[in-house]
Amino acid sequence: MPTETDGEIDLDYERDDRPPWPKSLLLGLQHVAVMIVPATAVAFIVADATGIGATDTAYLVQMVLLFSGLATIVQAYALGPVGSRLPIMMGTSFTFVGAATTIGVEYGLAAVFGAILVTGFWVEGLVGWQFKRIKPFFPPLVTGLVVVIIGLYLIPVGMDYAAGGVGAADYGSMTNLGLAGLVLGIAVLLNMFTSGVMRLLSVLVGIAVGYVAAVVAGVVDFSAVAQASWVALPQPGAFGFEFEPVAIVTFAFLFLVSAMETVGDMSGVTAAEGRQPTHEEFRGGLLTDGLLSSIGSLFATFPVTSFSQNVGIVNFTGVMSRHVVGVGGVMLAVLGFSPKVGAVVTTIPQPVFGGAVLLMVGMVAASGARLIFLHTDLDRRNMVIMAVALGLGLGVATRPEALQGLPTAAETFFGEPVILTALSALLLNTFVPGEQSPLFDAAPDETPAESMGLVSNDD
C-alpha cells in the first residue's frame, strides 16, 4: 500500500505515467467494476418508478454506460478547455434520482431530458467559468448536508428493492429478503475482513453471488437478453423533449449541488499529490460535467458527474495515471454500444439489486457525515443549521403530502428533499454570522466582497 508523507502519498504511477498495457487494462477494469453498479442504479430506479418496459430500461442503461465512458475520456485527455486531465471516472449521480423520478412520473421522461438539456451546460458550465466567485457559498457544512440527505432519503427505495419492488406479488417474501441479505452480507464481510482488490470489488462480488443464487432459484428472466441486439447506435430524442419550467428550475439547482460534489472529488484526487486542483483543472472538470450531461440528454442519458468511489481507488492503490482511467472510459463506451449488455444488467432481480443499493446509499450518507465532522465545528450555530436542513429535507421525504396545499410547481420544487436541504443550509449558512459564512468570515485584511472573489486586493 502506498505510504503518506505530509498529505502526499508515494505514487506508483503519477498523473501522466503510462503503465504497461496488460496492467493498464486490469487497472482500468477495476475502475469500471467498482462504478458500473451504482452508475446504472439511477437508470433502474427511474425506469421502475416511471413504469417503462424492459427494452426502454435496457436502452437507458446502454446510454448511461456510453456517456459515462465518453465523459471519462474527455476528463482524462481534455478537448480544449473541457476536461481536467485528471484521473476522474464519470457516471450518473444519485443527486438527480429524486427529481428525475418525481418529474418523470408527473410530466414524463421528455420533461426530464428537456430540463437536463437546458440546465446542464448553462448551469454547471457557468459554475466552471465563475468558480472562484461561487465556491465560498458551499463550505463543507452545506455540501456535507446535501450528501447526507441524498443517502438518507434513498434508503426507503433500497428497502423496497430488497423486498421485491413496490407492487410485487411476493413483496417481503423470504426469497426476496434472503437474496437481498445475501448480497448485503457478502459485500460487508468482504469490505471489512479482506484487503486489496477483493475489498474494492466487495459490492460487485456480492451482486454476482446473489445473481447466481437468483438464477438457481429460478427468479431470473432472460427473455429480454435474447431479444436484444448485439450492437446498436444511440437514438437522438428516444423519449422526446419537453421544457417544463418547474423541471428546469429543479434541475438547475441540482446541477449547482452536483458541481460541489465534483469539486470535492477533484480535490480528493489531487490530494494524492499533496495539492489542490488548479483553477484550470476545476474549470475543465466542471465544464465536462455540464457539457456532457447536456449532450447526453439528447440521447436519453441522465446527468454524468464524477464518481467518489473511484477517487478512493486512486488514493488506495497509488495509481494516479489518467491513462488508466482513460482505458476504463473506453471500456464503458464500448459496452454502451451493445444493447445486449444493457439487457443483461436489467435481468438482475430487484432483491439482488436492493441489497447493493441499501449499502451504497448508506455509504453516501456516511460519507456526507464524515465530511461535516472533519471540517466543521459543531457549535450551536452549525448544529441549528444541520437541524433545520435535515429536518426539512427528511420531513418532505417522509411526508410529501404535507405540501399538497401549495401550487403544483411549488409542491414539485420544494418536495425534493435534496433541494429543500441544500436551499435551507445555503441560506442559513450565508446569512447567519459564523465561521463558514461567506458574508461574515472575511479575513482581517479582506472585505466580504474580496473573500467571495468579487474583487481582489489589487483592485
C-alpha positions in Angstrom: 0.0 0.0 0.0 1.3 3.5 -0.7 2.8 5.5 2.1 1.8 9.0 3.1 4.1 12.0 3.8 2.7 15.5 4.6 -0.6 14.7 2.8 1.1 13.3 -0.3 1.2 9.6 -1.0 4.0 7.6 -2.7 2.5 7.2 -6.1 3.4 4.1 -8.1 2.2 5.9 -11.3 1.8 9.6 -11.5 -0.7 11.6 -13.5 1.0 11.4 -16.9 2.6 7.9 -16.5 1.6 5.1 -18.8 1.6 1.7 -17.1 2.3 -1.3 -19.4 -0.8 -2.3 -21.4 -1.6 -5.5 -19.5 -1.5 -3.7 -16.2 -3.4 -0.7 -17.6 -6.2 -3.0 -18.8 -6.5 -4.6 -15.4 -6.4 -1.3 -13.5 -8.9 0.2 -15.9 -11.2 -2.8 -15.5 -11.0 -2.4 -11.7 -12.3 1.2 -12.0 -15.2 0.0 -14.2 -16.1 -2.8 -11.9 -16.3 -0.5 -8.9 -18.6 2.1 -10.5 -20.7 0.2 -13.0 -23.3 -0.9 -10.5 -24.0 2.5 -8.8 -23.7 4.2 -12.2 -26.5 2.1 -13.7 -28.6 2.2 -10.5 -30.1 5.6 -11.4 -31.4 4.3 -14.7 -33.0 1.3 -12.9 -34.7 3.4 -10.2 -36.1 6.0 -12.5 -37.2 3.4 -15.1 -39.0 1.4 -12.3 -40.8 4.5 -11.0 -41.9 5.7 -14.4 -43.1 2.2 -15.4 -41.3 1.9 -18.8 -40.7 -1.5 -20.2 -37.6 -3.8 -20.2 -36.5 -2.7 -23.6 -36.5 1.0 -22.8 -34.8 0.3 -19.5 -32.1 -1.6 -21.3 -31.6 1.4 -23.6 -31.3 3.8 -20.6 -28.6 1.5 -19.1 -26.8 1.4 -22.5 -26.7 5.2 -22.7 -25.5 5.5 -19.2 -22.6 3.3 -20.0 -21.8 5.0 -23.3 -21.8 8.6 -22.0 -20.1 7.7 -18.7 -17.3 6.3 -20.9 -17.2 9.3 -23.2 -17.2 11.8 -20.3 -14.4 9.9 -18.6 -12.3 10.0 -21.7 -12.8 13.8 -22.0 -11.9 14.3 -18.4 -8.7 12.3 -18.8 -7.5 13.8 -22.1 -9.5 17.1 -22.5 -10.8 18.9 -25.5 -9.6 22.4 -25.3 -10.9 23.9 -22.1 -13.2 21.0 -21.5 -11.7 18.3 -19.3 -9.5 18.4 -16.2 -6.7 16.0 -17.4 -7.1 14.2 -14.0 -8.0 10.5 -13.3 -11.7 11.1 -12.8 -14.2 8.4 -13.6 -17.7 9.7 -14.6 -21.1 8.2 -14.2 -24.8 9.1 -13.4 -25.2 10.6 -9.9 -27.7 9.8 -7.1 -28.1 13.5 -6.7 -30.6 13.6 -9.5 -32.6 10.4 -8.7 -35.4 12.0 -6.7 -36.0 14.8 -9.2 -35.8 12.6 -12.2 -38.3 10.2 -10.6 -40.8 12.8 -9.4 -40.7 14.8 -12.7 -40.7 11.6 -14.8 -43.8 10.4 -13.1 -45.6 13.8 -13.1 -44.5 15.2 -16.5 -42.9 12.2 -18.3 -39.3 11.4 -19.2 -39.4 14.0 -22.0 -39.5 16.7 -19.4 -36.6 15.2 -17.6 -34.3 15.2 -20.6 -35.5 18.6 -21.7 -34.6 20.1 -18.4 -31.1 18.4 -18.4 -30.5 19.7 -22.0 -31.2 23.3 -20.9 -29.5 23.3 -17.5 -26.5 21.0 -17.8 -24.2 23.3 -19.7 -25.7 26.6 -18.8 -25.7 26.0 -15.1 -22.7 23.8 -14.3 -20.7 25.2 -17.2 -21.3 28.7 -15.8 -20.2 27.4 -12.4 -17.0 26.2 -14.0 -16.2 29.6 -15.6 -17.1 31.5 -12.5 -16.0 29.0 -9.9 -13.9 31.4 -7.8 -16.9 33.6 -7.1 -19.3 30.7 -6.1 -17.0 28.4 -4.1 -17.3 30.4 -0.7 -21.0 29.8 -0.6 -20.6 26.0 -0.4 -18.4 25.1 2.5 -18.2 21.5 3.9 -21.2 22.2 6.2 -23.5 22.8 3.2 -22.1 20.2 0.8 -21.9 17.6 3.6 -25.6 18.1 4.5 -26.5 17.7 0.8 -24.6 14.4 0.6 -26.2 13.2 3.9 -29.7 13.8 2.7 -29.1 12.1 -0.7 -28.2 8.9 1.2 -30.9 9.1 3.8 -33.9 9.7 1.7 -33.0 7.0 -0.8 -32.9 4.3 2.0 -36.7 3.5 1.6 -36.0 3.0 -2.2 -33.4 0.4 -1.3 -35.7 -1.3 1.2 -38.5 -1.5 -1.5 -36.0 -3.1 -3.9 -34.8 -5.6 -1.2 -38.4 -6.6 -0.6 -39.0 -7.3 -4.2 -40.2 -4.0 -5.6 -43.3 -1.9 -5.0 -46.4 -3.7 -6.1 -44.7 -7.1 -6.4 -46.9 -10.1 -5.6 -44.2 -11.5 -3.4 -43.2 -8.3 -1.7 -41.4 -9.0 1.5 -41.1 -12.8 0.8 -38.4 -14.9 2.4 -36.9 -15.4 -1.0 -36.6 -11.7 -1.7 -35.3 -10.8 1.7 -32.9 -13.8 1.6 -31.4 -12.6 -1.7 -31.0 -9.1 -0.5 -29.5 -10.2 2.8 -27.0 -12.5 0.9 -25.8 -9.6 -1.2 -25.5 -7.2 1.7 -23.8 -9.7 4.0 -21.2 -10.8 1.4 -20.4 -7.2 0.5 -20.0 -6.1 4.1 -17.9 -9.2 5.1 -15.5 -8.7 2.1 -15.2 -5.0 2.8 -14.5 -5.4 6.5 -12.4 -8.6 6.5 -10.4 -8.6 3.3 -8.0 -6.3 1.6 -6.7 -5.3 -1.9 -8.9 -5.9 -4.9 -11.3 -8.2 -3.1 -12.2 -5.4 -0.7 -12.6 -2.9 -3.6 -14.8 -5.2 -5.5 -16.9 -6.3 -2.5 -20.2 -4.9 -3.8 -19.7 -6.4 -7.3 -18.8 -9.8 -5.8 -21.9 -9.6 -3.6 -24.1 -8.9 -6.5 -22.5 -11.7 -8.6 -23.1 -14.3 -5.8 -26.7 -13.0 -5.3 -27.3 -13.2 -9.1 -26.1 -16.8 -9.2 -28.3 -17.7 -6.3 -31.3 -16.0 -8.1 -30.6 -18.0 -11.2 -30.5 -21.2 -9.2 -33.8 -20.2 -7.5 -35.4 -19.6 -10.9 -36.3 -16.0 -10.5 -34.2 -14.5 -13.3 -36.0 -13.8 -16.7 -33.6 -13.9 -19.6 -36.2 -13.1 -22.3 -35.0 -9.5 -22.7 -31.4 -10.7 -23.4 -32.5 -13.0 -26.2 -34.4 -10.2 -27.9 -31.7 -7.5 -27.6 -29.3 -7.0 -30.5 -25.5 -7.1 -30.1 -24.8 -3.7 -31.5 -26.9 -0.6 -31.8 -26.3 3.1 -32.2 -27.7 5.8 -29.9 -31.1 7.2 -30.9 -31.4 11.0 -30.7 -34.6 12.0 -28.9 -35.6 8.5 -27.9 -38.1 9.8 -25.3 -38.7 13.3 -26.8 -38.1 16.6 -25.1 -40.5 18.9 -23.2 -39.5 22.1 -21.4 -41.5 22.4 -18.1 -40.4 25.4 -16.1 -40.6 23.6 -12.7 -38.4 20.8 -14.1 -35.9 23.3 -15.4 -35.6 25.2 -12.1 -35.3 22.0 -10.2 -32.5 20.6 -12.3 -30.7 23.9 -12.4 -30.4 23.9 -8.6 -29.4 20.2 -8.6 -26.6 20.9 -11.1 -25.3 23.5 -8.7 -25.2 20.9 -6.0 -23.6 18.4 -8.3 -20.8 20.9 -9.1 -19.9 21.0 -5.4 -19.6 17.2 -5.4 -17.3 17.3 -8.3 -15.2 19.9 -6.6 -14.8 17.6 -3.7 -13.9 14.6 -5.8 -11.3 16.5 -7.8 -9.7 17.8 -4.5 -9.6 14.2 -3.3 -7.7 13.0 -6.4 -5.1 15.8 -6.3 -4.6 15.2 -2.6 -2.6 12.2 -3.6 -0.1 14.7 -4.9 -0.4 16.9 -1.8 -2.1 19.8 -3.6 -5.4 21.3 -4.5 -6.6 21.3 -8.1 -5.6 24.4 -10.2 -8.3 26.8 -11.5 -7.9 25.3 -15.0 -8.5 21.8 -13.6 -11.6 22.9 -11.7 -12.9 24.7 -14.7 -12.3 21.9 -17.1 -13.8 19.3 -14.8 -17.0 21.2 -14.2 -17.3 22.1 -17.9 -17.1 18.3 -18.6 -19.9 17.6 -16.2 -22.2 20.3 -17.7 -21.4 19.8 -21.4 -21.5 16.0 -21.5 -24.7 16.0 -19.4 -26.4 18.3 -22.0 -25.1 16.3 -24.9 -26.0 13.0 -23.3 -29.6 14.2 -22.7 -30.1 14.3 -26.5 -29.7 10.5 -26.4 -31.7 9.9 -23.1 -28.8 9.9 -20.6 -29.2 11.2 -17.0 -26.6 13.7 -15.8 -23.0 12.5 -15.6 -20.6 13.6 -12.9 -17.5 12.4 -11.0 -17.6 9.2 -9.0 -16.4 9.3 -5.4 -15.7 5.5 -5.2 -13.0 5.8 -7.8 -11.3 8.7 -6.0 -10.8 6.2 -3.2 -9.2 3.7 -5.6 -6.7 6.3 -6.7 -5.6 7.1 -3.2 -5.7 3.4 -2.0 -3.6 2.0 -4.9 -1.3 4.9 -5.5 -2.1 4.7 -9.3 -2.9 8.3 -10.4 -2.4 7.7 -14.1 -5.1 9.4 -16.1 -4.3 7.0 -18.9 -5.5 4.1 -16.7 -8.8 5.9 -16.2 -8.9 6.6 -19.9 -8.7 2.9 -20.5 -11.7 2.4 -18.2 -13.6 5.1 -20.1 -13.0 3.3 -23.4 -14.3 0.1 -21.8 -17.5 1.8 -20.7 -18.1 3.4 -24.1 -17.7 0.1 -25.9 -20.2 -1.6 -23.5 -22.5 1.3 -24.2 -22.8 0.3 -27.9 -24.3 -3.1 -27.0 -28.0 -3.4 -26.1 -27.2 -6.9 -25.1 -25.1 -5.7 -22.3 -27.8 -3.4 -21.1 -30.3 -6.2 -21.3 -28.1 -8.5 -19.2 -27.9 -5.8 -16.5 -31.7 -5.4 -16.4 -32.1 -9.1 -15.6 -30.7 -8.5 -12.1 -33.7 -9.2 -9.8 -34.8 -6.3 -7.7 -33.9 -8.0 -4.3 -30.3 -8.6 -5.5 -30.1 -5.0 -6.6 -31.7 -3.9 -3.4 -29.0 -5.4 -1.2 -26.4 -3.4 -3.0 -28.5 -0.2 -3.1 -29.0 -0.3 0.6 -25.3 -0.5 1.1 -24.5 2.2 -1.4 -27.0 4.8 -0.2 -26.0 4.2 3.4 -22.3 4.8 2.4 -23.4 8.0 0.7 -24.9 9.3 3.9 -22.0 8.2 6.0 -19.5 10.0 3.7 -21.5 13.2 4.0 -21.4 12.9 7.8 -17.7 12.4 7.7 -17.3 15.5 5.5 -19.1 17.6 8.1 -17.4 16.2 11.2 -13.9 16.5 9.7 -14.2 20.1 8.6 -16.9 21.7 10.7 -17.0 22.8 14.4 -20.3 21.5 15.8 -21.1 24.7 17.7 -24.6 26.0 18.3 -24.8 27.9 15.0 -23.9 24.9 12.9 -26.0 22.4 14.9 -29.0 24.6 14.3 -28.3 24.8 10.6 -28.0 21.0 10.5 -31.2 20.5 12.4 -33.2 22.8 10.2 -31.8 21.5 6.9 -32.1 17.8 7.8 -35.5 18.3 9.5 -37.0 19.9 6.4 -35.4 17.5 4.0 -36.4 14.3 5.8 -39.8 15.9 6.5 -40.8 16.2 2.9 -39.2 12.9 2.1 -41.3 11.0 4.6 -44.5 13.2 4.4 -44.7 14.6 0.9 -48.4 15.1 1.2 -47.8 17.9 3.8 -47.1 20.2 0.8 -50.2 19.3 -1.1 -51.8 22.7 -0.4 -49.0 24.5 -2.4 -49.3 25.3 -6.1 -48.3 22.3 -8.2 -45.0 23.9 -9.3 -44.0 24.8 -5.8 -45.0 21.4 -4.5 -42.7 19.7 -7.0 -39.8 22.0 -6.4 -39.9 22.1 -2.6 -40.9 18.5 -2.4 -37.4 17.4 -3.4 -35.5 16.6 -0.2 -32.1 17.5 -1.8 -33.4 20.9 -2.9 -35.0 21.8 0.4 -32.0 20.7 2.5 -29.5 22.4 0.2 -31.5 25.6 0.0 -32.1 25.9 3.7 -28.5 25.1 4.5 -27.2 27.6 1.9 -29.4 30.5 3.1 -28.8 29.9 6.8 -25.0 29.5 6.3 -24.8 32.6 4.2 -26.8 35.0 6.3 -26.1 33.8 9.9 -22.8 35.2 11.1 -20.2 32.5 11.8 -17.1 30.8 10.7 -18.3 29.3 7.4 -20.4 32.3 6.2 -19.0 33.9 3.1 -20.6 37.2 4.2 -19.2 37.3 7.7 -16.0 35.2 7.6 -13.7 37.5 5.6 -10.0 37.5 6.6 -9.0 40.6 8.6 -7.4 42.3 5.6 -10.3 41.5 3.3 -13.8 42.9 2.7 -16.7 40.4 2.3 -16.6 41.1 -1.4 -12.9 40.2 -1.6 -13.4 37.0 0.4 -16.0 35.9 -2.2 -13.7 36.6 -5.2 -15.8 39.5 -6.4 -12.9 41.9 -6.2 -9.2 41.4 -5.4 -6.9 43.2 -3.1 -5.2 44.7 -6.1 -8.4 46.4 -7.4 
